[in-house]
């Protein structure tokens, strides 16, 4: 239902649960099963790429946390390992400045070249 609402450009609200990633997953419009939550990836480029190579073998919607000052480098690594896949960046869920950015990795990175990522 969420996927269809996203396609129809219908605004969706989510009520927070015990952990932010569940709210982000639900409102993303991406498949919710199976899902694999990683938390934060390693902050270094090599460590992050090595982790992504291992995670690529998991056939599931994958959820990561990332800091705004590292998101662009992380997305570049995601694109290098996974290809130009569909992603959703969610921030400030359930708050006044809630923001969802949907698109391919390249589209999201292009958007960040015009508007700096925020917390």
N, C-alpha and C positions, 0 to 999 in steps of 0.2 A: 504494500500500500504506500509506504514512504517513497519507494522508487518511482511509482506512478505520480505521486504528488510533486516530487522534484521535477519530473519531466514536464508536468503541467505548470511549473513555476508557482506552486502553491506554498505559502509560508508555513513552516512547521515549527512548533514549539515542543520542547522536551522538558519534562520534570526531572530534576536531578535525583540520582540514586546514590548508592553508597560509594561509587567510584566514577570519576569523570569519563573514563573511556567507554563505559556502557552508554551514557547519554550521547557521546560523540558517535558511537557506532550506530545507535538507533536513528539519529537524525541525519546520518550520512547518506542514506539511500543505498549503500553498498550491501551485499549479502551479509546477513547476520549469523549464518551458520554454514560451515564451521567458522569459528573465529579464533585467532591466536593473538594474545596480548603479550607484548614484549616488555613494555615499560620504556625506559630510556636506553637507546643504543649507546655503545661506546662513543666517547666524544672525539677520539682521534680518527683521522681519515682511514688509516689502514685497519684499525680495530673495527671501525664501523663497517667498512666494506667486507671484511672477513665475516662479521656477524651476519650481514645481509646475504652473503653467498650461502651460508648455512641455513638461514631462514627461508631462502627461496624454495627449498625443497618441501616446505610445508604448504599443502594445498588448502588454504583458508584465507579469509579476509584477515589481513594483519594490521594490528594497531600498535603504533609507537607514540611515545611522548618525545618532544624535542623542544629545546630552548629557542627563542626567536633569533638569537644571534648565530645559531648553528643550522637553522632550518634550510637555508639555501644550499649549503654544502651537503647536508643530509639528502636533500632531494636530488642533487647531482649524483650522489652515490647510488640512490635508489634507481635512477634512470640508467646508470651504467650497469647495474646488476640485473634489474627486473625488466628494463626496457621502458618505453614511454607509456607506462600504465596509467589508468585512472586513479586519482587520489582525491582525498578530501582533507582539507586542513580545517580544524575546528578550534576556536578559541573563545574564551569568556562565556562558556556555555551557561545558559539560564540567567545571564547578567545583561545589563543595559546595552553593552557593546558586543553582544554575541556576533560572531562572524563565522561563516562557512565559505570556504573557497573550494570549488569543485573544478576538475578538469584533468587533463593529462599532466604529467610531471612538467613537460615543456611549457604548457599553458600557464601553470601555476608559477613557474620560475619567471616567465615573461611578465606576469602580473606583478611579481615582486620587484622587477626592474623599474616599475612605475610607482609602486607603493611599498615602502619598507614593511617587512613583517613585524607584527607586534606580539606581545605576550599572549 
